[in-house]
Amino acid sequence: MDNTYKTNKYRQSLFEIVGMTSTELTFAVAFAYMESEQTENFLWVLEKLKELFVKKDLCPQVILIDRDLALMKAIEIVFPRSINLLCIFHINKNVGAKCKQHVVNDLQKTIDTLWMEVVWASDEVEYGQRLHQLEQACVDYSGFINYAKDTWLTPHRHRFVRL
């Protein structure tokens, strides 16, 4: 599930829902134009989606989104049994942009690599080690490391880190 932001002539968001087959092909499920990205609007769209299911107790097993807090709240309400994951592509794009704002050019690639090692950690021990390495590399870049931890790792790591 994802939004495109105000790119049409009415300046409304296009909320798109796609599915994926077992052979990793995507297909369109639904879309909706929304005036704003408020929880109530997402609730309406998701409730309409839920009505389309033939079996009323059926729900998506996994839902993948970017970090839209209003959408996350709506998913928890409408599809409480679904696993709600965050898209690593969007996360890395945001973290990379923040890195460019706060970190000198010479260290950006190193910090990007360390970030990826945190994200791809295979267990809690490795995660802790990799995070410590990232923190050490960012000792002079508190704006970046605070962003990474406060925006992504502390509240949402269970939604995207591969532990």
CYANA upper distance limits for C-alpha pairs under 8 A (distance plus 0.5 A):
  1 MET  CA     15 PHE  CA      7.63
  1 MET  CA     16 GLU  CA      6.17
  1 MET  CA     17 ILE  CA      5.07
  1 MET  CA     18 VAL  CA      7.03
  1 MET  CA     63 ILE  CA      7.73
  1 MET  CA     64 LEU  CA      6.75
  1 MET  CA     65 ILE  CA      5.74
  1 MET  CA     66 ASP  CA      8.44
  2 ASP  CA     15 PHE  CA      6.26
  2 ASP  CA     16 GLU  CA      5.98
  2 ASP  CA     17 ILE  CA      7.29
  2 ASP  CA     65 ILE  CA      6.58
  2 ASP  CA     66 ASP  CA      7.35
  3 ASN  CA     13 SER  CA      6.66
  3 ASN  CA     14 LEU  CA      5.93
  3 ASN  CA     15 PHE  CA      4.93
  3 ASN  CA     16 GLU  CA      6.68
  4 THR  CA     13 SER  CA      6.06
  4 THR  CA     14 LEU  CA      5.74
  4 THR  CA     15 PHE  CA      7.16
  5 TYR  CA     11 ARG  CA      8.25
  5 TYR  CA     12 GLN  CA      7.48
  5 TYR  CA     13 SER  CA      5.29
  5 TYR  CA     14 LEU  CA      7.36
  6 LYS  CA     10 TYR  CA      8.06
  6 LYS  CA     11 ARG  CA      4.61
  6 LYS  CA     12 GLN  CA      5.28
  6 LYS  CA     13 SER  CA      5.52
  6 LYS  CA     14 LEU  CA      8.15
  7 THR  CA     11 ARG  CA      6.44
  7 THR  CA     12 GLN  CA      7.68
  7 THR  CA     13 SER  CA      7.75
  8 ASN  CA     12 GLN  CA      7.02
  8 ASN  CA     13 SER  CA      8.43
 12 GLN  CA     33 TYR  CA      6.57
 12 GLN  CA     34 MET  CA      6.12
 12 GLN  CA     35 GLU  CA      5.69
 12 GLN  CA     36 SER  CA      7.61
 13 SER  CA     33 TYR  CA      6.10
 13 SER  CA     34 MET  CA      5.73
 13 SER  CA     35 GLU  CA      7.07
 13 SER  CA     36 SER  CA      7.39
 13 SER  CA     37 GLU  CA      8.06
 14 LEU  CA     31 PHE  CA      7.34
 14 LEU  CA     32 ALA  CA      6.30
 14 LEU  CA     33 TYR  CA      5.12
 14 LEU  CA     34 MET  CA      6.91
 15 PHE  CA     31 PHE  CA      5.91
 15 PHE  CA     32 ALA  CA      5.70
 15 PHE  CA     33 TYR  CA      6.65
 15 PHE  CA     34 MET  CA      7.59
 16 GLU  CA     28 ALA  CA      8.45
 16 GLU  CA     29 VAL  CA      8.47
 16 GLU  CA     30 ALA  CA      6.66
 16 GLU  CA     31 PHE  CA      4.87
 16 GLU  CA     32 ALA  CA      7.19
 17 ILE  CA     28 ALA  CA      7.00
 17 ILE  CA     29 VAL  CA      5.97
 17 ILE  CA     30 ALA  CA      5.65
 17 ILE  CA     31 PHE  CA      6.38
 18 VAL  CA     26 THR  CA      6.91
 18 VAL  CA     27 PHE  CA      6.02
 18 VAL  CA     28 ALA  CA      5.06
 18 VAL  CA     29 VAL  CA      5.46
 18 VAL  CA     30 ALA  CA      7.41
 19 GLY  CA     26 THR  CA      5.98
 19 GLY  CA     27 PHE  CA      5.84
 19 GLY  CA     28 ALA  CA      6.91
 19 GLY  CA     29 VAL  CA      6.71
 20 MET  CA     24 GLU  CA      6.11
 20 MET  CA     25 LEU  CA      5.95
 20 MET  CA     26 THR  CA      4.90
 20 MET  CA     27 PHE  CA      6.82
 21 THR  CA     25 LEU  CA      5.77
 21 THR  CA     26 THR  CA      6.89
 21 THR  CA     27 PHE  CA      8.41
 30 ALA  CA     49 LEU  CA      8.01
 32 ALA  CA     45 VAL  CA      7.61
 34 MET  CA     41 ASN  CA      7.37
 36 SER  CA     41 ASN  CA      7.71
 37 GLU  CA     41 ASN  CA      7.06
 37 GLU  CA     42 PHE  CA      7.55
 37 GLU  CA     70 ALA  CA      7.45
 37 GLU  CA     71 LEU  CA      8.30
 38 GLN  CA     42 PHE  CA      7.02
 38 GLN  CA     70 ALA  CA      6.26
 38 GLN  CA     71 LEU  CA      8.23
 39 THR  CA     43 LEU  CA      6.48
 39 THR  CA     70 ALA  CA      5.07
 39 THR  CA     71 LEU  CA      6.60
 39 THR  CA     73 LYS  CA      7.29
 39 THR  CA     74 ALA  CA      6.24
 40 GLU  CA     44 TRP  CA      6.78
 40 GLU  CA     74 ALA  CA      8.15
 41 ASN  CA     45 VAL  CA      6.93
 42 PHE  CA     46 LEU  CA      6.53
 42 PHE  CA     70 ALA  CA      7.90
 42 PHE  CA     71 LEU  CA      6.41
 42 PHE  CA     74 ALA  CA      6.48
 43 LEU  CA     47 GLU  CA      6.43
 43 LEU  CA     74 ALA  CA      5.69
 43 LEU  CA     75 ILE  CA      8.15
 43 LEU  CA     77 ILE  CA      8.41
 43 LEU  CA     78 VAL  CA      7.53
 44 TRP  CA     48 LYS  CA      6.73
 45 VAL  CA     49 LEU  CA      6.72
 46 LEU  CA     50 LYS  CA      6.57
 46 LEU  CA     74 ALA  CA      8.10
 46 LEU  CA     75 ILE  CA      7.95
 46 LEU  CA     78 VAL  CA      7.11
 47 GLU  CA     51 GLU  CA      6.82
 47 GLU  CA     78 VAL  CA      7.07
 48 LYS  CA     52 LEU  CA      7.33
 49 LEU  CA     53 PHE  CA      7.86
 50 LYS  CA     56 LYS  CA      8.25
 50 LYS  CA     59 CYS  CA      7.86
 50 LYS  CA     78 VAL  CA      8.35
 51 GLU  CA     56 LYS  CA      8.10
 53 PHE  CA     58 LEU  CA      7.09
 53 PHE  CA     59 CYS  CA      8.16
 54 VAL  CA     58 LEU  CA      8.27
 59 CYS  CA     79 PHE  CA      7.03
 59 CYS  CA     81 ARG  CA      8.10
 59 CYS  CA     82 SER  CA      7.34
 60 PRO  CA     79 PHE  CA      8.06
 60 PRO  CA     82 SER  CA      6.34
 61 GLN  CA     81 ARG  CA      8.08
 61 GLN  CA     82 SER  CA      5.43
 61 GLN  CA     83 ILE  CA      6.63
 62 VAL  CA     82 SER  CA      5.91
 62 VAL  CA     83 ILE  CA      5.10
 62 VAL  CA     84 ASN  CA      6.42
 62 VAL  CA     85 LEU  CA      7.65
 63 ILE  CA     82 SER  CA      7.17
 63 ILE  CA     83 ILE  CA      6.57
 63 ILE  CA     84 ASN  CA      5.35
 63 ILE  CA     85 LEU  CA      6.59
 64 LEU  CA     84 ASN  CA      6.53
 64 LEU  CA     85 LEU  CA      5.34
 64 LEU  CA     86 LEU  CA      6.03
 64 LEU  CA     87 CYS  CA      6.49
 65 ILE  CA     84 ASN  CA      8.04
 65 ILE  CA     85 LEU  CA      6.94
 65 ILE  CA     86 LEU  CA      5.58
 65 ILE  CA     87 CYS  CA      6.10
 66 ASP  CA     86 LEU  CA      5.85
 66 ASP  CA     87 CYS  CA      5.90
 66 ASP  CA     90 HIS  CA      6.63
 66 ASP  CA     91 ILE  CA      7.92
 67 ARG  CA     72 MET  CA      8.00
 67 ARG  CA     86 LEU  CA      6.91
 67 ARG  CA     91 ILE  CA      8.46
 68 ASP  CA     72 MET  CA      6.65
 69 LEU  CA     73 LYS  CA      6.72
 70 ALA  CA     74 ALA  CA      6.83
 71 LEU  CA     75 ILE  CA      6.62
 72 MET  CA     76 GLU  CA      6.85
 72 MET  CA     84 ASN  CA      8.12
 73 LYS  CA     77 ILE  CA      6.99
 74 ALA  CA     78 VAL  CA      6.64
 75 ILE  CA     79 PHE  CA      5.76
 75 ILE  CA     80 PRO  CA      7.23
 75 ILE  CA     84 ASN  CA      8.15
 76 GLU  CA     80 PRO  CA      5.11
 76 GLU  CA     81 ARG  CA      8.48
 76 GLU  CA     82 SER  CA      8.50
 84 ASN  CA    159 ARG  CA      7.30
 85 LEU  CA    159 ARG  CA      5.09
 85 LEU  CA    160 PHE  CA      6.58
 86 LEU  CA     91 ILE  CA      8.14
 86 LEU  CA    159 ARG  CA      6.09
 86 LEU  CA    160 PHE  CA      6.10
 87 CYS  CA     91 ILE  CA      6.89
 87 CYS  CA    160 PHE  CA      7.68
 88 ILE  CA     92 ASN  CA      6.43
 88 ILE  CA    160 PHE  CA      7.02
 89 PHE  CA     93 LYS  CA      6.65
 90 HIS  CA     94 ASN  CA      6.73
 91 ILE  CA     95 VAL  CA      6.54
 91 ILE  CA    152 TRP  CA      8.40
 92 ASN  CA     96 GLY  CA      6.28
 93 LYS  CA     97 ALA  CA      6.73
 94 ASN  CA     98 LYS  CA      6.76
 95 VAL  CA     99 CYS  CA      6.56
 95 VAL  CA    148 ALA  CA      7.25
 96 GLY  CA    100 LYS  CA      6.82
 96 GLY  CA    112 ASP  CA      7.40
 97 ALA  CA    101 GLN  CA      7.02
 98 LYS  CA    102 HIS  CA      6.87
 98 LYS  CA    144 PHE  CA      6.87
 98 LYS  CA    147 TYR  CA      8.36
 99 CYS  CA    103 VAL  CA      5.95
 99 CYS  CA    108 GLN  CA      7.01
 99 CYS  CA    111 ILE  CA      8.37
 99 CYS  CA    112 ASP  CA      8.26
 99 CYS  CA    144 PHE  CA      6.52
100 LYS  CA    104 VAL  CA      7.84
100 LYS  CA    105 ASN  CA      7.89
100 LYS  CA    108 GLN  CA      7.27
102 HIS  CA    141 TYR  CA      6.89
102 HIS  CA    143 GLY  CA      6.99
102 HIS  CA    144 PHE  CA      6.31
103 VAL  CA    107 LEU  CA      7.11
103 VAL  CA    108 GLN  CA      6.53
103 VAL  CA    141 TYR  CA      6.91
103 VAL  CA    144 PHE  CA      7.94
104 VAL  CA    108 GLN  CA      6.94
105 ASN  CA    109 LYS  CA      8.34
107 LEU  CA    111 ILE  CA      6.61
108 GLN  CA    112 ASP  CA      6.49
109 LYS  CA    113 THR  CA      6.67
110 THR  CA    114 LEU  CA      6.73
111 ILE  CA    115 TRP  CA      6.51
111 ILE  CA    134 LEU  CA      7.22
111 ILE  CA    137 ALA  CA      7.41
111 ILE  CA    138 CYS  CA      8.14
112 ASP  CA    116 MET  CA      6.80
113 THR  CA    117 GLU  CA      6.80
114 LEU  CA    118 VAL  CA      6.89
114 LEU  CA    130 ARG  CA      7.42
114 LEU  CA    131 LEU  CA      8.48
114 LEU  CA    133 GLN  CA      7.67
114 LEU  CA    134 LEU  CA      6.08
115 TRP  CA    119 VAL  CA      6.85
115 TRP  CA    131 LEU  CA      8.38
115 TRP  CA    134 LEU  CA      7.12
116 MET  CA    120 TRP  CA      6.56
117 GLU  CA    121 ALA  CA      6.43
117 GLU  CA    130 ARG  CA      6.76
118 VAL  CA    126 GLU  CA      8.46
118 VAL  CA    127 TYR  CA      6.11
118 VAL  CA    130 ARG  CA      5.63
118 VAL  CA    131 LEU  CA      6.24
118 VAL  CA    134 LEU  CA      8.40
118 VAL  CA    161 VAL  CA      8.08
119 VAL  CA    127 TYR  CA      8.35
119 VAL  CA    160 PHE  CA      7.86
119 VAL  CA    161 VAL  CA      5.29
119 VAL  CA    162 ARG  CA      6.96
120 TRP  CA    161 VAL  CA      6.75
120 TRP  CA    162 ARG  CA      5.92
120 TRP  CA    163 LEU  CA      8.16
121 ALA  CA    126 GLU  CA      6.09
121 ALA  CA    127 TYR  CA      5.53
121 ALA  CA    130 ARG  CA      7.94
121 ALA  CA    161 VAL  CA      7.62
121 ALA  CA    162 ARG  CA      6.59
121 ALA  CA    163 LEU  CA      6.66
122 SER  CA    126 GLU  CA      6.96
122 SER  CA    127 TYR  CA      7.69
122 SER  CA    162 ARG  CA      6.59
122 SER  CA    163 LEU  CA      5.45
123 ASP  CA    127 TYR  CA      6.58
123 ASP  CA    162 ARG  CA      8.31
123 ASP  CA    163 LEU  CA      5.28
124 GLU  CA    128 GLY  CA      6.62
124 GLU  CA    163 LEU  CA      7.10
125 VAL  CA    129 GLN  CA      6.80
126 GLU  CA    130 ARG  CA      6.49
127 TYR  CA    131 LEU  CA      6.48
127 TYR  CA    163 LEU  CA      8.33
128 GLY  CA    132 HIS  CA      6.61
129 GLN  CA    133 GLN  CA      6.84
130 ARG  CA    134 LEU  CA      6.75
131 LEU  CA    135 GLU  CA      6.60
132 HIS  CA    136 GLN  CA      6.64
133 GLN  CA    137 ALA  CA      6.74
134 LEU  CA    138 CYS  CA      6.67
135 GLU  CA    139 VAL  CA      6.59
135 GLU  CA    145 ILE  CA      7.21
138 CYS  CA    142 SER  CA      7.07
138 CYS  CA    144 PHE  CA      7.95
138 CYS  CA    145 ILE  CA      6.76
141 TYR  CA    145 ILE  CA      6.99
142 SER  CA    146 ASN  CA      6.18
143 GLY  CA    147 TYR  CA      6.67
144 PHE  CA    148 ALA  CA      6.73
145 ILE  CA    149 LYS  CA      6.57
146 ASN  CA    150 ASP  CA      6.14
146 ASN  CA    151 THR  CA      8.40
147 TYR  CA    151 THR  CA      5.93
147 TYR  CA    152 TRP  CA      8.00
148 ALA  CA    152 TRP  CA      5.97
148 ALA  CA    153 LEU  CA      6.81
149 LYS  CA    153 LEU  CA      5.08
149 LYS  CA    154 THR  CA      5.96
150 ASP  CA    154 THR  CA      6.15
150 ASP  CA    155 PRO  CA      7.42
151 THR  CA    155 PRO  CA      7.30
151 THR  CA    156 HIS  CA      8.28
152 TRP  CA    156 HIS  CA      5.81
152 TRP  CA    157 ARG  CA      6.76
153 LEU  CA    157 ARG  CA      5.03
156 HIS  CA    160 PHE  CA      7.63
157 ARG  CA    161 VAL  CA      5.75
